Amino acid sequence: MTLHLHVRKFFCLNPNCHRRIFTERLAQLVTPWARKTLRLVERLQEIGLFLGGAAGSRLAHDLRTTVSGSTLLNLLKKLPLPQFAVPKILGVDDFAFRKGQRYGTVLVDLDRHQPIALLPDRKAETLADWLIQHPGVEVLSRDRSTTYKSGMTQGAPDALQVADRFHLVHNLGESLEQVFNSYRAELKAVEQKQRQTSTSATTVVVIAKPTATAQAQAQTQSAHQQRVGQQQDIKKLYEQGWLQIDIAQTVGVSVRTVQRFLALPDFPPTPTRKCTFGKSVLDPYKPLLLEWWNEGIRQPRTLLALLQTQGYGGSDRTLTRYISKLREAEGLPPARVLPPKNLPKVIDPQTPPLTPRRVAYLVLKHQKNRDKDEVQLLNDLVAEHPDIAMTIGLADEFLRMLRQRQSEAFDDWLMRALKSALKPLQTFANSLLDDYAAVKASMMSNVSNGPVEGLNNRLKMLKRQMYGRANLDLLSKRFILTPHAVPIG
C-alpha cells in the first residue's frame, strides 16, 4: 500500500532569510524523506529484534511487506541501547564470538535477571574499566576465572565476590573423577559384586564382553602407554628448565603437543573408556528380546524378524553375538541342538559400566535423589578401599556446606582436604584456598550465576542466528533490547 500525502508549503518573503521554503511536517506519521511510516518501521524493528535479518525478511514477506534482511539490520542499528541503573548484584560470564579464538563478556543485573552490557573481550582491564565507570555494584557473581577475579578486584575492590556454586560442584566432580581413575580395579570388583547380587537360584545374568579383539585392545593399551611415557618425559624435562622447542625435538612430538601435555593432568595408567563403551544398538530392544527368549523363541532368524517389526535396524551379527552370550549364561553349547527344559531365566540388568565419571556423578547427586541401588553401590565403594571412603566423605561434606550454607565448617574441611594423601583433592583444596573469600561467600549467600548462564545460552542462539554479521553493536541490541520489545499486534 502506498500513501500519497498532501502537505502545505510556506514561503518566506524576507530576502535575508537563508531558507525560503518551509514544508509542513507530520511528525506522528512519518519522518522527513522517509519511505516508510513510523508504525511500519517500529513493526519491522520488532521483527528484526526477534528474528534477525534473513528470517525476519521471510516473515515480513508473509505479512505482505517487502523488505530485505540488510534493511532490517540497518533499522536495528538506529535503535539506541536503553539506559540502566547500576545494579547492586552483577553477574559476569564469558561468551565466544568464535570458540577457541575470540571471546567477550556478558554482564547481567541479577536483581532483574536482565542483561545490561556486552564487553568486546574477557580481559581483566576491560571489566575493571567498566566497573570504575559504573560505581555502586555491591555483589559480583562469577565463575572460577582468575581473570575476572583480578578485574573485579581492580574495578570494585569493596564489592563482595561470590563464586558460583555450580562451577564449584563441577570442579569437585573433575577432581573426584581423577581420584577414582586410580582405583579402577576396586570399581571393577564392586561392579562384579553388584551384578552377582541381582542373580537368584532361578535366574542367570548375561556377562558383557568386549567386542574388540585382543590384538586391538593390546594396540590401544600400547598407544596409551606411549602417551603416558611421553607426558612423563615432557614434564620431567620441563622441570629441569628445558625450552619447549628442545623438549619437542627430543621427545619427537610437536611444540603444541608439549604445551598440551604440560597443561593436562597426569594420564591414568589405563586408557579412559569412551562414552559409548558398553552401548549397543540392541540395548533398547533387549528387554523384549529376553522376554521372547525366556518364552522359548530362540531361533536367530525368527528373533531378527520380530525385532525388525519393532524398529530394530542393526545387523544380524550383532544379534547373534548377543544370543551367544545368552546361551553361554544358561550353559548351553553353541551347537544347534534343542535346549533342555526348565532352564534358568536369563536377565540382563542393563546397568552402565562403573566408570570413574559415573561414580563421580553418583557422589555429586543429591542424597534424596539416589535410589536404593545407587545408595548400596556407594556403600560398597566406601567399604572397598579407605581412600575411596575418605574421598566420598569429603565430597559429601563439601556438598552439604554448599547446599545448606554451612560456611562455619569450611575452614576445618579445607585443612583436612589439604592434608589428604590424594593429589587431586589437594589440588582442588589449593584452588579453593586461592579463591577463599569468594568460595566462602558462596556458602553464605543465595546469589547464583545461573541466570547469567541461561542468558548466555540465548546469546549463543542469537549469535549463530546471525552467522557472520554478529558484530558487537548488532549483537548487543538484539540481546539487550529483545525483552523490552513490544509484541507485534
C-alpha positions as CSV (number, residue, x, y, z in Angstrom):
1,M,0.0,0.0,0.0
2,T,1.3,3.4,-1.0
3,L,0.2,6.6,0.9
4,H,0.2,9.9,-1.1
5,L,0.4,12.8,1.4
6,H,-0.7,16.3,0.5
7,V,1.1,18.8,2.7
8,R,1.3,22.6,2.7
9,K,4.3,24.7,1.7
10,F,5.2,28.1,3.2
11,F,7.3,30.7,1.6
12,C,9.4,33.3,3.4
13,L,9.3,36.8,1.8
14,N,12.3,38.1,3.8
15,P,15.3,38.2,1.3
16,N,17.7,37.9,4.3
17,C,16.4,34.5,5.4
18,H,18.7,31.6,4.5
19,R,15.7,29.3,3.9
20,R,12.9,30.5,1.6
21,I,10.6,27.4,1.5
22,F,9.1,25.6,4.6
23,T,7.2,22.3,4.2
24,E,4.6,21.0,6.7
25,R,5.8,18.1,8.8
26,L,3.7,15.1,10.0
27,A,5.8,14.1,13.0
28,Q,3.3,11.5,14.3
29,L,3.2,9.7,10.9
30,V,6.5,9.8,9.1
31,T,9.9,11.4,9.3
32,P,11.3,13.7,6.6
33,W,12.4,12.0,3.4
34,A,11.3,8.6,4.7
35,R,9.8,5.9,2.6
36,K,8.1,4.1,5.5
37,T,5.7,5.2,8.2
38,L,6.8,5.3,11.8
39,R,4.4,2.5,12.7
40,L,5.8,0.3,9.9
41,V,9.4,1.0,11.0
42,E,8.5,0.0,14.6
43,R,7.0,-3.3,13.4
44,L,10.0,-4.1,11.2
45,Q,12.3,-3.3,14.1
46,E,10.4,-5.7,16.3
47,I,10.6,-8.4,13.7
48,G,14.3,-7.8,13.3
49,L,14.9,-8.0,17.1
50,F,13.2,-11.3,17.4
51,L,14.2,-13.0,14.2
52,G,17.2,-11.1,12.7
53,G,17.7,-10.3,9.0
54,A,17.0,-13.4,6.8
55,A,14.3,-14.9,8.9
56,G,12.7,-11.5,9.6
57,S,12.7,-10.8,5.9
58,R,10.8,-14.0,5.2
59,L,8.2,-13.3,7.9
60,A,7.8,-9.7,6.6
61,H,7.1,-11.1,3.1
62,D,4.4,-13.4,4.5
63,L,2.9,-10.3,6.2
64,R,2.8,-8.6,2.7
65,T,5.7,-6.3,3.4
66,T,8.7,-6.4,1.1
67,V,11.9,-5.8,3.0
68,S,15.4,-7.2,2.7
69,G,17.4,-8.7,5.6
70,S,20.0,-5.9,5.3
71,T,17.3,-3.2,5.6
72,L,16.0,-4.9,8.8
73,L,19.5,-4.9,10.3
74,N,20.0,-1.2,9.3
75,L,16.8,-0.4,11.1
76,L,18.1,-2.2,14.2
77,K,21.3,-0.1,14.2
78,K,19.2,3.0,14.6
79,L,17.8,1.8,17.9
80,P,19.6,3.2,21.0
81,L,20.5,0.9,23.9
82,P,18.4,1.6,27.0
83,Q,19.7,3.5,30.0
84,F,20.1,1.3,33.1
85,A,20.6,1.9,36.8
86,V,23.8,0.4,38.1
87,P,22.8,-3.0,39.7
88,K,23.5,-3.9,43.2
89,I,24.2,-7.5,42.2
90,L,26.1,-8.1,39.0
91,G,26.6,-11.4,37.2
92,V,29.6,-11.9,34.9
93,D,30.4,-14.6,32.4
94,D,32.2,-15.0,29.1
95,F,30.9,-16.0,25.7
96,A,32.5,-16.9,22.4
97,F,32.5,-14.8,19.3
98,R,34.5,-17.7,17.8
99,K,35.1,-20.6,20.0
100,G,38.7,-21.1,21.0
101,Q,39.8,-17.8,19.4
102,R,37.9,-14.7,20.4
103,Y,35.7,-14.2,23.5
104,G,33.6,-11.4,25.0
105,T,31.9,-10.8,28.4
106,V,28.2,-10.6,29.3
107,L,27.0,-8.5,32.3
108,V,23.7,-9.3,33.9
109,D,21.6,-7.5,36.5
110,L,20.9,-10.4,38.8
111,D,18.1,-8.5,40.7
112,R,16.1,-8.2,37.5
113,H,17.7,-11.1,35.5
114,Q,18.2,-8.6,32.8
115,P,21.4,-8.2,30.6
116,I,22.8,-4.7,30.6
117,A,26.0,-4.8,28.5
118,L,28.3,-6.8,26.3
119,L,32.1,-6.2,26.5
120,P,34.3,-6.8,23.5
121,D,36.7,-9.2,25.3
122,R,37.2,-11.0,28.6
123,K,40.3,-9.2,29.8
124,A,40.6,-8.1,33.4
125,E,41.4,-4.5,32.3
126,T,38.2,-4.2,30.3
127,L,36.0,-5.4,33.2
128,A,37.8,-3.2,35.6
129,D,37.3,-0.1,33.4
130,W,33.6,-0.8,33.2
131,L,33.2,-1.2,36.9
132,I,35.2,2.0,37.5
133,Q,32.8,3.9,35.1
134,H,29.8,2.4,36.8
135,P,30.4,2.6,40.6
136,G,27.8,1.2,43.0
137,V,28.0,-2.6,42.5
138,E,27.9,-4.3,45.9
139,V,28.0,-8.1,44.9
140,L,29.8,-9.6,42.0
141,S,28.9,-13.2,40.9
142,R,31.4,-15.1,38.7
143,D,32.8,-18.5,37.8
144,R,36.2,-19.6,38.9
145,S,38.0,-17.4,36.4
146,T,41.2,-15.8,37.8
147,T,40.9,-13.1,35.1
148,Y,37.5,-12.0,36.2
149,K,38.7,-12.1,39.8
150,S,41.5,-9.7,39.0
151,G,39.3,-7.4,37.1
152,M,36.7,-7.3,39.9
153,T,39.4,-6.6,42.5
154,Q,40.8,-3.7,40.4
155,G,37.4,-2.2,39.4
156,A,35.3,-2.7,42.5
157,P,37.6,-3.6,45.5
158,D,34.8,-3.0,48.0
159,A,32.3,-5.3,46.3
160,L,31.7,-8.9,47.6
161,Q,32.8,-11.5,45.1
162,V,30.8,-14.8,45.1
163,A,32.0,-17.9,43.4
164,D,29.2,-19.7,41.5
165,R,28.2,-23.0,43.3
166,F,27.6,-24.8,40.0
167,H,31.2,-24.3,39.0
168,L,32.4,-25.3,42.4
169,V,30.5,-28.6,42.1
170,H,31.8,-29.1,38.6
171,N,35.4,-28.6,39.7
172,L,34.8,-31.1,42.6
173,G,33.4,-33.6,40.0
174,E,36.6,-33.3,37.9
175,S,38.8,-33.9,41.0
176,L,36.6,-36.9,42.0
177,E,37.0,-38.4,38.5
178,Q,40.8,-38.1,38.7
179,V,40.8,-39.8,42.1
180,F,38.6,-42.7,41.1
181,N,40.6,-43.1,37.9
182,S,43.4,-44.5,40.1
183,Y,41.1,-47.2,41.6
184,R,39.7,-48.9,38.5
185,A,40.4,-52.4,40.0
186,E,38.3,-51.6,43.0
187,L,35.5,-50.2,40.8
188,K,35.6,-53.4,38.8
189,A,35.3,-55.5,41.9
190,V,32.3,-53.5,43.1
191,E,30.7,-53.8,39.7
192,Q,31.0,-57.6,39.7
193,K,29.6,-57.7,43.2
194,Q,26.6,-55.6,42.1
195,R,25.9,-58.0,39.2
196,Q,26.1,-61.0,41.4
197,T,23.6,-59.7,43.9
198,S,21.0,-59.4,41.1
199,T,21.0,-63.2,40.5
200,S,19.0,-65.9,42.2
201,A,18.6,-69.6,42.1
202,T,16.3,-69.4,39.1
203,T,18.0,-66.7,37.2
204,V,21.3,-66.1,35.4
205,V,22.9,-62.8,34.3
206,V,24.3,-62.1,30.9
207,I,28.0,-61.3,31.2
208,A,29.1,-58.5,28.8
209,K,32.2,-59.0,26.9
210,P,34.3,-56.5,24.8
211,T,33.7,-56.7,21.1
212,A,37.2,-55.6,20.2
213,T,39.8,-58.3,19.5
214,A,42.7,-59.0,21.9
215,Q,45.1,-57.6,19.4
216,A,43.1,-54.3,19.1
217,Q,42.9,-54.0,22.9
218,A,46.7,-54.6,23.1
219,Q,47.3,-51.9,20.5
220,T,45.1,-49.4,22.4
221,Q,46.9,-50.1,25.6
222,S,50.3,-49.8,23.9
223,A,49.4,-46.4,22.3
224,H,48.2,-45.2,25.7
225,Q,51.3,-46.3,27.5
226,Q,53.4,-44.4,24.9
227,R,51.4,-41.2,25.6
228,V,51.9,-41.7,29.3
229,G,55.6,-42.1,28.8
230,Q,55.8,-39.0,26.6
231,Q,53.9,-36.9,29.1
232,Q,56.2,-38.0,31.9
233,D,59.3,-37.2,29.9
234,I,58.0,-33.8,28.8
235,K,57.2,-32.8,32.4
236,K,60.5,-34.1,33.7
237,L,62.5,-32.1,31.1
238,Y,60.3,-29.0,31.7
239,E,61.0,-29.1,35.4
240,Q,64.8,-29.3,34.5
241,G,64.4,-25.9,32.7
242,W,64.4,-27.1,29.1
243,L,62.8,-25.0,26.4
244,Q,59.6,-26.3,24.9
245,I,61.1,-26.5,21.3
246,D,64.0,-28.5,22.6
247,I,61.6,-30.8,24.5
248,A,59.6,-31.4,21.3
249,Q,62.7,-32.3,19.3
250,T,64.0,-34.7,22.0
251,V,60.7,-36.5,22.6
252,G,59.6,-36.5,19.0
253,V,56.4,-34.5,19.2
254,S,55.2,-31.0,18.1
255,V,55.6,-27.9,20.3
256,R,51.8,-27.8,20.5
257,T,51.7,-31.3,21.9
258,V,54.3,-30.3,24.5
259,Q,52.1,-27.4,25.6
260,R,49.0,-29.5,25.7
261,F,50.7,-32.3,27.7
262,L,52.1,-29.8,30.2
263,A,48.6,-28.3,30.8
264,L,46.9,-31.6,31.2
265,P,46.9,-33.6,34.5
266,D,48.9,-36.9,34.6
267,F,47.3,-39.5,32.3
268,P,45.9,-42.6,34.1
269,P,47.9,-45.9,33.8
270,T,45.0,-47.4,31.7
271,P,43.1,-45.7,28.9
272,T,39.9,-43.9,29.7
273,R,36.8,-45.6,28.4
274,K,34.8,-43.8,25.7
275,C,31.3,-42.5,26.5
276,T,30.0,-45.2,24.1
277,F,31.6,-48.1,25.9
278,G,29.2,-50.9,26.6
279,K,26.4,-49.4,24.5
280,S,24.8,-51.2,21.6
281,V,22.1,-50.5,19.0
282,L,20.4,-53.6,20.5
283,D,20.1,-52.1,24.0
284,P,16.5,-50.6,23.6
285,Y,15.3,-54.0,22.4
286,K,17.0,-56.3,25.0
287,P,14.0,-56.4,27.5
288,L,11.7,-57.5,24.7
289,L,14.3,-59.9,23.3
290,L,14.8,-61.5,26.7
291,E,11.1,-61.9,27.2
292,W,10.9,-63.8,23.9
293,W,14.0,-65.9,24.7
294,N,12.7,-67.0,28.1
295,E,9.4,-67.9,26.5
296,G,11.2,-70.3,24.2
297,I,11.7,-68.3,21.0
298,R,15.4,-69.0,20.3
299,Q,15.9,-69.1,16.5
300,P,18.1,-66.1,15.5
301,R,16.2,-65.5,12.2
302,T,12.9,-65.5,14.0
303,L,14.1,-63.1,16.6
304,L,15.6,-60.8,14.0
305,A,12.4,-60.7,12.1
306,L,10.4,-59.9,15.3
307,L,12.9,-57.2,16.3
308,Q,12.7,-55.6,12.9
309,T,9.0,-55.2,13.2
310,Q,9.7,-53.2,16.4
311,G,12.1,-50.9,14.6
312,Y,15.4,-52.6,15.1
313,G,17.9,-51.5,12.4
314,G,21.0,-53.3,13.5
315,S,22.8,-56.3,11.8
316,D,22.1,-59.9,12.3
317,R,25.7,-60.4,13.6
318,T,25.0,-58.0,16.5
319,L,22.0,-60.1,17.4
320,T,23.8,-63.5,17.1
321,R,26.7,-62.1,19.2
322,Y,24.3,-61.3,22.0
323,I,22.4,-64.6,21.6
324,S,25.8,-66.4,22.1
325,K,26.1,-64.6,25.5
326,L,22.6,-65.8,26.4
327,R,23.5,-69.4,25.5
328,E,26.7,-69.1,27.5
329,A,24.9,-67.7,30.5
330,E,22.5,-70.7,30.5
331,G,25.3,-73.2,30.0
332,L,24.1,-74.3,26.5
333,P,26.5,-75.4,23.8
334,P,26.8,-73.2,20.7
335,A,25.6,-76.1,18.5
336,R,22.1,-76.1,17.1
337,V,20.5,-78.6,19.4
338,L,17.2,-78.5,21.2
339,P,17.7,-77.0,24.7
340,P,16.7,-79.0,27.7
341,K,13.6,-77.9,29.6
342,N,13.5,-76.0,32.9
343,L,16.4,-73.7,32.0
344,P,17.1,-70.8,34.3
345,K,15.6,-67.5,33.4
346,V,18.1,-65.1,31.7
347,I,18.2,-61.5,32.8
348,D,20.3,-58.5,31.7
349,P,20.1,-55.7,34.3
350,Q,21.5,-53.2,31.6
351,T,23.5,-51.4,34.3
352,P,26.0,-49.0,32.8
353,P,29.7,-49.7,33.4
354,L,31.0,-48.4,36.7
355,T,33.4,-45.8,35.3
356,P,35.2,-43.1,37.3
357,R,32.9,-40.5,35.7
358,R,29.7,-42.4,36.7
359,V,31.0,-42.8,40.3
360,A,31.8,-39.1,40.5
361,Y,28.2,-38.3,39.2
362,L,26.7,-40.5,41.9
363,V,28.7,-38.8,44.6
364,L,27.6,-35.4,43.4
365,K,24.0,-36.5,43.1
366,H,21.8,-35.2,45.9
367,Q,21.1,-37.9,48.5
368,K,17.4,-37.6,48.3
369,N,17.6,-38.3,44.5
370,R,19.6,-41.5,44.8
371,D,17.7,-44.8,44.5
372,K,18.4,-47.9,46.6
373,D,20.8,-49.4,44.1
374,E,22.9,-46.3,44.0
375,V,23.0,-46.0,47.8
376,Q,24.1,-49.6,48.0
377,L,26.7,-49.0,45.3
378,L,28.2,-46.1,47.2
379,N,28.2,-48.1,50.4
380,D,30.1,-50.9,48.7
381,L,32.6,-48.4,47.3
382,V,33.2,-47.0,50.8
383,A,33.8,-50.5,52.2
384,E,36.1,-51.4,49.3
385,H,39.1,-49.0,50.0
386,P,39.8,-46.4,52.7
387,D,41.0,-43.8,50.2
388,I,37.7,-44.1,48.3
389,A,35.8,-43.8,51.6
390,M,37.7,-40.7,52.6
391,T,37.1,-39.1,49.2
392,I,33.4,-39.7,49.2
393,G,33.2,-38.5,52.8
394,L,35.0,-35.2,52.0
395,A,32.9,-34.7,48.9
396,D,29.6,-35.2,50.8
397,E,30.7,-32.7,53.4
398,F,31.6,-30.1,50.8
399,L,28.3,-30.5,49.0
400,R,26.4,-30.2,52.3
401,M,28.2,-27.0,53.1
402,L,27.3,-25.6,49.7
403,R,23.6,-26.7,49.8
404,Q,22.9,-25.9,53.4
405,R,25.1,-22.7,53.6
406,Q,27.3,-24.1,56.4
407,S,30.2,-21.8,56.0
408,E,31.4,-22.2,59.6
409,A,32.6,-25.7,58.8
410,F,34.6,-24.7,55.7
411,D,37.9,-24.0,57.4
412,D,38.1,-27.4,59.1
413,W,37.1,-29.2,55.8
414,L,39.8,-27.2,53.9
415,M,42.5,-28.3,56.3
416,R,41.6,-31.9,56.1
417,A,41.5,-31.8,52.3
418,L,44.9,-30.1,52.2
419,K,46.3,-32.9,54.4
420,S,44.9,-35.7,52.4
421,A,47.3,-38.1,50.6
422,L,45.4,-37.8,47.3
423,K,46.8,-35.3,44.9
424,P,43.6,-34.4,43.0
425,L,41.9,-33.5,46.3
426,Q,44.9,-31.4,47.4
427,T,44.9,-29.5,44.0
428,F,41.1,-28.9,44.4
429,A,41.6,-27.6,48.0
430,N,44.5,-25.3,46.9
431,S,42.3,-23.8,44.2
432,L,39.7,-23.1,46.9
433,L,42.3,-21.6,49.1
434,D,43.4,-19.2,46.3
435,D,39.8,-18.1,46.0
436,Y,39.0,-18.3,49.7
437,A,36.8,-15.3,50.2
438,A,34.6,-15.9,47.1
439,V,34.2,-19.6,47.9
440,K,33.2,-18.9,51.5
441,A,30.8,-16.2,50.3
442,S,29.1,-18.8,48.1
443,M,28.3,-20.8,51.3
444,M,26.7,-17.7,52.9
445,S,24.8,-16.1,50.1
446,N,21.9,-17.1,47.9
447,V,23.4,-15.3,44.9
448,S,23.8,-17.6,41.9
449,N,25.2,-17.2,38.4
450,G,22.5,-19.5,37.0
451,P,20.5,-16.6,35.3
452,V,23.7,-15.5,33.6
453,E,24.3,-19.0,32.2
454,G,20.7,-19.1,30.9
455,L,21.0,-15.8,29.2
456,N,24.4,-16.8,27.8
457,N,22.6,-19.7,26.1
458,R,20.2,-17.3,24.5
459,L,23.1,-15.1,23.4
460,K,24.7,-18.1,21.7
461,M,21.5,-18.8,19.8
462,L,21.3,-15.1,18.6
463,K,25.0,-15.2,17.6
464,R,24.5,-18.3,15.5
465,Q,21.3,-17.0,14.0
466,M,23.2,-14.0,12.5
467,Y,26.2,-16.0,11.3
468,G,29.0,-13.7,10.2
469,R,27.0,-10.4,10.8
470,A,27.0,-10.7,14.6
471,N,29.3,-7.8,15.4
472,L,29.2,-6.5,18.9
473,D,26.9,-3.5,18.2
474,L,24.2,-5.5,16.4
475,L,24.5,-8.4,18.9
476,S,24.1,-6.1,21.9
477,K,20.9,-4.6,20.5
478,R,19.3,-7.9,19.7
479,F,20.4,-9.4,23.1
480,I,19.5,-6.4,25.3
481,L,16.5,-4.9,23.5
482,T,14.6,-8.1,22.8
483,P,13.0,-8.4,26.3
484,H,11.9,-4.7,26.1
485,A,10.3,-5.1,22.6
486,V,6.5,-4.7,22.5
487,P,4.9,-7.9,21.0
488,I,3.5,-7.4,17.5
489,G,-0.2,-6.6,17.4
